[in-house]
Amino acid sequence: MKKEMFASCFLFCFLFVHSEIAFAVERVVLTSVPTDRGDMRIYLMADKKSWMDYENFMIQVGEHGQEVLYRFPDWYHGKYDPALYYVDISGDKRKDIVVELNNDRAGWGNPIRDIHILNQLHDLQFKKMPMVPMTTALNRLAKVEQKGKVVTVLAGKKRHRIDVSKQHFVNPRKPYFNVETMEYAIKDGTLTGIAAVSVVRDDAVYGGLLGHVKIKYGWDGSKYDATSITFKLAVFEE
């Protein structure tokens, strides 16, 4: 009797564990976009580890026996929807693949948005290209500092001075680039990174918003690098 009970328990545990493993490696299509050919699409796929964790990515270009697969086992995506674009951002008249993922594992002080770019070489052939991180571009092109009640934002060659006493922040101090909330946008074939400029304040967890810096990226023949930066002051209520 005990042997039968042990065998039953063992079988139950075996099936349970393997059912969990089967779920953990479930391959799903996260999103897709059409190509210039009406009968083909580009698919972004990954292994679903949980309801909000995806790993072991793959991009499928084409279908119906003509597909080409690109595997990216190191990519990760957390909650919220990913973004997939098929647009020319390299300026060579060939459309590229741009993937934006949400990286909840990045940790405090790091961007939670990951950008991956595959340049189109020809037809259905693509190659992943390097991109200068937004944080590196910010360190090179921008600077923010505070003296008394005045915060100075240097973006490119333009200097912007903001009197934070007018914003009624409680004990405003330590201005910083809030890269955790950084976002990306593509407009007219140009990739732009957007980061908030904030100041630490005692009455808010995420500080006081002062404005946003926008960094435009361009293809230099070997990588995507920042080409320009601008700052726009936030609109404050009187």
FIMARDREN-110703 format. One line per 3 residues: their letters; for each residue x, z, y of N, C-alpha, C. Coordinates in steps of 0.02 Angstrom, whole numbers. Layout:
<pts>
A) X Z Y X Z Y X Z Y; ...;
</pts>
This chain:
<pts>
MKK) 42 0 -60 0 0 0 44 0 63; 97 44 60 141 48 118 178 -17 128; 197 -48 72 232 -112 77 188 -165 108;
EMF) 123 -165 89 76 -214 117 66 -203 191; 60 -139 211 52 -124 282 114 -145 321; 173 -131 292 236 -150 325 240 -226 333;
ASC) 221 -262 281 222 -335 283 174 -362 336; 114 -330 339 64 -353 388 90 -340 459; 119 -282 470 146 -265 537 202 -313 555;
FLF) 245 -327 506 301 -373 519 276 -442 537; 225 -467 501 197 -533 514 165 -534 583; 129 -481 601 97 -478 667 149 -480 723;
CFL) 202 -439 715 254 -438 766 290 -505 771; 302 -535 713 335 -601 712 295 -652 749; 229 -655 735 186 -704 768 180 -689 842;
FVH) 176 -625 861 169 -606 931 231 -626 971; 290 -609 943 352 -625 978 360 -700 986; 344 -736 933 353 -809 936 301 -841 981;
SEI) 242 -812 986 192 -839 1033 215 -828 1104; 249 -770 1117 276 -757 1184 332 -805 1200; 374 -819 1150 429 -867 1161 401 -936 1174;
AFA) 349 -954 1138 319 -1020 1147 292 -1027 1218; 261 -972 1243 236 -974 1312 293 -978 1362; 348 -942 1346 404 -938 1393 437 -1006 1403;
VER) 433 -1050 1355 465 -1115 1361 414 -1171 1370; 356 -1154 1392 304 -1205 1404 327 -1252 1460; 331 -1316 1446 351 -1365 1496 289 -1389 1534;
VVL) 292 -1383 1601 235 -1401 1642 256 -1449 1697; 208 -1488 1721 219 -1531 1779 196 -1493 1841; 243 -1479 1886 227 -1441 1946 196 -1484 2000;
TSV) 221 -1545 2007 193 -1590 2056 221 -1660 2043; 192 -1710 2076 216 -1779 2069 200 -1818 2132; 235 -1873 2141 223 -1917 2198 227 -1989 2174;
PTD) 191 -2034 2206 194 -2105 2186 259 -2137 2211; 280 -2190 2176 336 -2230 2199 308 -2292 2233; 352 -2336 2252 331 -2399 2284 296 -2445 2234;
RGD) 307 -2431 2169 274 -2469 2117 211 -2432 2097; 155 -2465 2102 92 -2432 2091 82 -2403 2022; 120 -2427 1973 110 -2404 1905 160 -2349 1885;
MRI) 197 -2323 1934 247 -2272 1918 244 -2214 1967; 262 -2155 1942 264 -2095 1983 330 -2058 1969; 343 -2009 2012 399 -1964 2003 370 -1895 1988;
YLM) 394 -1863 1934 367 -1799 1913 419 -1744 1918; 399 -1687 1944 441 -1627 1945 416 -1580 1891; 458 -1567 1841 438 -1526 1783 486 -1468 1774;
ADK) 461 -1415 1741 503 -1357 1729 474 -1316 1672; 515 -1270 1646 491 -1223 1595 457 -1164 1630; 397 -1149 1609 359 -1094 1639 376 -1030 1602;
KSW) 413 -985 1636 433 -922 1605 380 -869 1613; 343 -871 1667 287 -825 1679 241 -860 1727; 191 -824 1751 143 -856 1796 174 -874 1863;
MDY) 235 -848 1878 266 -861 1942 341 -876 1937; 366 -887 1878 438 -902 1869 447 -967 1831; 487 -1012 1860 500 -1077 1829 575 -1090 1829;
ENF) 600 -1115 1772 671 -1129 1765 681 -1195 1727; 745 -1214 1719 762 -1273 1678 722 -1334 1701; 736 -1357 1761 698 -1411 1792 718 -1480 1766;
MIQ) 672 -1526 1773 685 -1595 1755 643 -1640 1802; 674 -1693 1825 639 -1743 1865 633 -1806 1823; 572 -1829 1816 560 -1892 1780 541 -1945 1830;
VGE) 580 -1999 1830 567 -2056 1874 540 -2112 1831; 479 -2133 1845 448 -2186 1806 411 -2159 1746; 378 -2205 1710 339 -2186 1651 326 -2248 1608;
HGQ) 283 -2242 1558 265 -2297 1515 326 -2329 1480; 371 -2285 1456 429 -2310 1421 486 -2333 1464; 478 -2329 1531 532 -2350 1576 558 -2291 1616;
EVL) 544 -2230 1593 563 -2172 1632 638 -2156 1626; 664 -2125 1679 732 -2100 1681 728 -2025 1695; 764 -1985 1657 760 -1912 1662 823 -1883 1694;
YRF) 813 -1835 1739 868 -1799 1770 857 -1725 1760; 905 -1691 1730 897 -1621 1711 938 -1575 1757; 906 -1519 1776 938 -1471 1820 924 -1400 1792;
PDW) 963 -1379 1744 950 -1314 1710 961 -1254 1755; 997 -1261 1811 1012 -1204 1854 961 -1193 1909; 914 -1238 1918 865 -1230 1970 816 -1174 1952;
YHG) 790 -1141 2002 739 -1089 1992 685 -1095 2045; 624 -1079 2026 568 -1078 2074 523 -1019 2060; 503 -984 2113 458 -928 2107 388 -947 2127;
KYD) 351 -898 2153 282 -909 2172 277 -958 2230; 215 -978 2245 198 -1029 2295 215 -1098 2268; 186 -1148 2299 193 -1217 2274 260 -1248 2296;
PAL) 292 -1285 2252 352 -1322 2272 331 -1385 2310; 380 -1417 2341 366 -1480 2377 411 -1534 2349; 382 -1594 2343 418 -1652 2317 405 -1711 2363;
YYV) 459 -1742 2387 453 -1798 2433 489 -1859 2405; 464 -1917 2421 496 -1981 2405 500 -2020 2470; 557 -2012 2505 563 -2040 2572 636 -2054 2586;
DIS) 649 -2103 2628 718 -2120 2646 743 -2071 2700; 789 -2026 2682 819 -1982 2731 894 -1996 2739; 920 -2043 2700 991 -2060 2705 1003 -2118 2752;
GDK) 949 -2153 2771 955 -2208 2819 979 -2273 2790; 976 -2280 2723 1001 -2342 2691 943 -2387 2668; 883 -2372 2690 823 -2411 2673 800 -2402 2601;
RKD) 832 -2356 2564 809 -2340 2497 781 -2269 2498; 725 -2259 2466 692 -2194 2468 727 -2145 2421; 733 -2084 2445 767 -2031 2409 716 -1979 2384;
IVV) 738 -1937 2338 696 -1883 2312 718 -1817 2343; 672 -1781 2374 686 -1716 2404 642 -1664 2371; 673 -1611 2346 636 -1557 2312 647 -1492 2350;
ELN) 593 -1458 2367 597 -1393 2400 567 -1340 2354; 608 -1290 2337 587 -1237 2291 588 -1170 2327; 552 -1122 2299 548 -1055 2326 590 -1008 2282;
NDR) 643 -981 2311 689 -940 2272 679 -866 2288; 635 -833 2250 622 -762 2261 680 -718 2239; 728 -746 2203 785 -707 2179 843 -708 2228;
AGW) 834 -740 2284 890 -748 2331 915 -681 2358; 870 -634 2367 891 -569 2393 886 -565 2468; 883 -504 2494 876 -493 2566 935 -522 2604;
GNP) 921 -556 2659 973 -586 2700 991 -656 2681; 958 -684 2630 971 -752 2607 908 -795 2613; 916 -860 2622 858 -904 2625 820 -903 2558;
IRD) 754 -905 2562 714 -907 2501 690 -978 2487; 714 -1026 2526 698 -1096 2515 760 -1133 2491; 755 -1168 2436 809 -1209 2411 791 -1282 2418;
IHI) 837 -1321 2444 827 -1393 2453 875 -1431 2407; 848 -1479 2370 889 -1522 2327 873 -1594 2343; 925 -1635 2352 916 -1705 2372 949 -1751 2322;
LNQ) 911 -1801 2299 938 -1853 2255 934 -1920 2293; 992 -1948 2309 993 -2013 2341 978 -2068 2291; 939 -2117 2313 925 -2174 2270 984 -2223 2274;
LHD) 1012 -2238 2216 1068 -2286 2213 1042 -2357 2208; 997 -2367 2159 963 -2432 2152 906 -2423 2101; 853 -2459 2111 795 -2459 2067 775 -2387 2049;
LQF) 779 -2368 1985 760 -2301 1965 819 -2254 1957; 877 -2273 1984 937 -2232 1977 948 -2188 2039; 955 -2123 2026 965 -2074 2079 1025 -2030 2063;
KKM) 1052 -1998 2116 1108 -1952 2106 1101 -1893 2154; 1108 -1832 2128 1103 -1773 2170 1163 -1769 2217; 1149 -1756 2281 1201 -1755 2331 1208 -1685 2362;
PMV) 1269 -1667 2383 1278 -1601 2414 1248 -1597 2483; 1233 -1536 2504 1205 -1524 2570 1236 -1460 2599; 1258 -1463 2661 1286 -1404 2694 1231 -1352 2703;
PMT) 1239 -1292 2678 1187 -1241 2683 1168 -1227 2755; 1105 -1209 2765 1080 -1193 2832 1120 -1135 2863; 1137 -1085 2823 1174 -1029 2850 1243 -1050 2875;
TAL) 1275 -1096 2839 1341 -1121 2861 1335 -1160 2926; 1282 -1201 2930 1271 -1240 2991 1256 -1195 3051; 1218 -1141 3039 1203 -1094 3093 1267 -1060 3119;
NRL) 1310 -1040 3073 1372 -1007 3093 1416 -1053 3134; 1411 -1118 3120 1453 -1166 3155 1424 -1188 3222; 1359 -1194 3225 1327 -1225 3283 1290 -1177 3330;
AKV) 1279 -1115 3308 1238 -1070 3348 1267 -1000 3349; 1246 -962 3400 1267 -893 3407 1214 -855 3445; 1203 -793 3427 1154 -752 3462 1185 -684 3474;
EQK) 1176 -657 3535 1203 -592 3553 1160 -560 3606; 1169 -495 3614 1128 -457 3662 1173 -413 3705; 1160 -414 3770 1192 -369 3817 1137 -337 3860;
GKV) 1128 -273 3850 1074 -239 3884 1007 -265 3860; 965 -287 3905 899 -313 3887 898 -389 3883; 955 -421 3887 958 -494 3885 989 -519 3820;
VTV) 952 -560 3785 976 -593 3724 996 -664 3742; 1056 -684 3722 1080 -751 3735 1084 -790 3670; 1052 -847 3669 1054 -891 3611 1093 -954 3630;
LAG) 1148 -964 3595 1188 -1024 3606 1173 -1073 3549; 1143 -1129 3565 1125 -1180 3516 1158 -1245 3536; 1209 -1264 3498 1247 -1323 3519 1285 -1306 3583;
KKR) 1274 -1344 3636 1308 -1332 3699 1261 -1301 3751; 1199 -1285 3730 1151 -1257 3777 1145 -1182 3766; 1143 -1146 3822 1139 -1073 3821 1070 -1052 3847;
HRI) 1036 -1010 3809 970 -987 3829 971 -911 3836; 946 -886 3892 945 -814 3905 873 -789 3905; 861 -735 3867 794 -708 3859 794 -634 3878;
DVS) 752 -615 3926 745 -545 3944 694 -513 3897; 718 -476 3847 673 -448 3796 631 -391 3822; 648 -363 3880 609 -308 3908 539 -332 3927;
KQH) 531 -396 3939 467 -424 3957 419 -430 3898; 446 -424 3836 405 -434 3777 375 -369 3751; 393 -313 3782 365 -248 3763 380 -230 3691;
FVN) 439 -249 3666 460 -228 3600 484 -155 3604; 473 -117 3553 496 -48 3550 569 -46 3528; 613 -25 3572 685 -19 3558 714 -84 3530;
PRK) 710 -139 3566 738 -203 3540 814 -200 3537; 842 -224 3481 914 -222 3472 934 -270 3416; 997 -285 3412 1026 -325 3358 989 -391 3346;
PYF) 996 -440 3390 965 -505 3378 998 -539 3318; 959 -581 3284 985 -613 3223 945 -675 3207; 974 -718 3165 939 -777 3139 904 -756 3075;
NVE) 839 -760 3075 799 -738 3017 796 -794 2965; 848 -799 2924 851 -854 2876 805 -843 2816; 782 -781 2807 736 -768 2751 672 -810 2758;
TME) 650 -821 2819 587 -858 2831 601 -931 2848; 661 -953 2836 680 -1022 2852 636 -1073 2815; 621 -1127 2849 581 -1180 2820 614 -1247 2832;
YAI) 590 -1297 2795 614 -1366 2803 556 -1412 2818; 570 -1465 2852 520 -1516 2867 552 -1584 2868; 513 -1635 2851 537 -1704 2853 490 -1743 2898;
KDG) 519 -1773 2950 479 -1812 2997 519 -1873 3018; 487 -1931 3012 519 -1995 3031 586 -2004 2996; 589 -1984 2932 649 -1994 2893 706 -1946 2908;
TLT) 692 -1893 2944 744 -1844 2962 726 -1776 2932; 775 -1747 2897 766 -1680 2869 787 -1628 2921; 742 -1579 2932 755 -1527 2982 748 -1458 2951;
GIA) 796 -1415 2965 791 -1345 2945 771 -1303 3005; 724 -1257 2995 697 -1217 3050 706 -1143 3033; 738 -1106 3078 749 -1035 3067 727 -996 3129;
AVS) 697 -939 3118 674 -897 3173 733 -859 3203; 729 -848 3268 775 -805 3303 736 -741 3321; 759 -685 3296 722 -623 3305 767 -568 3331;
VVR) 736 -512 3350 773 -454 3372 743 -394 3336; 787 -350 3311 763 -290 3277 722 -248 3326; 666 -221 3302 624 -179 3343 595 -123 3299;
DDA) 579 -67 3330 556 -9 3292 483 -14 3270; 445 -58 3301 373 -60 3287 353 -119 3243; 401 -149 3208 384 -205 3164 437 -211 3109;
VYG) 414 -227 3049 460 -233 2993 505 -294 3001; 477 -350 3023 515 -412 3027 542 -425 3097; 541 -376 3140 570 -384 3205 526 -422 3254;
GLL) 553 -435 3312 516 -471 3363 539 -543 3368; 494 -590 3364 510 -661 3367 528 -682 3438; 585 -715 3445 606 -741 3510 599 -816 3514;
GHV) 605 -850 3459 599 -923 3459 624 -951 3393; 637 -1016 3392 660 -1049 3331 718 -1097 3347; 765 -1100 3302 817 -1152 3306 800 -1205 3254;
KIK) 810 -1267 3273 798 -1323 3228 862 -1362 3219; 881 -1370 3157 942 -1407 3140 924 -1472 3105; 944 -1528 3133 932 -1592 3103 990 -1611 3057;
YGW) 973 -1638 2999 1024 -1658 2950 1028 -1733 2945; 1088 -1757 2931 1099 -1828 2921 1149 -1840 2864; 1148 -1900 2836 1192 -1919 2781 1257 -1948 2811;
DGS) 1315 -1918 2793 1378 -1941 2821 1418 -1984 2772; 1387 -2003 2716 1421 -2044 2667 1443 -2005 2605; 1449 -1939 2612 1469 -1898 2555 1425 -1836 2546;
KYD) 1391 -1816 2599 1349 -1756 2597 1300 -1758 2655; 1250 -1714 2651 1203 -1703 2706 1230 -1646 2749; 1241 -1661 2813 1269 -1611 2858 1227 -1607 2922;
ATS) 1234 -1551 2957 1197 -1542 3019 1224 -1589 3072; 1179 -1622 3108 1199 -1669 3160 1183 -1643 3230; 1133 -1599 3235 1115 -1572 3301 1074 -1508 3292;
ITF) 1072 -1468 3344 1033 -1406 3343 1000 -1396 3411; 939 -1371 3410 903 -1356 3471 869 -1288 3464; 853 -1258 3520 817 -1194 3520 754 -1201 3562;
KLA) 699 -1173 3535 636 -1173 3572 610 -1102 3577; 599 -1080 3639 575 -1012 3651 504 -1004 3625; 490 -946 3596 422 -932 3573 376 -923 3633;
VFE) 312 -936 3622 262 -927 3675 237 -855 3672; 248 -818 3727 228 -748 3729 165 -740 3772; 125 -693 3751 65 -677 3790 84 -632 3849;
E) 53 -644 3905 66 -603 3964 30 -536 3958;
</pts>
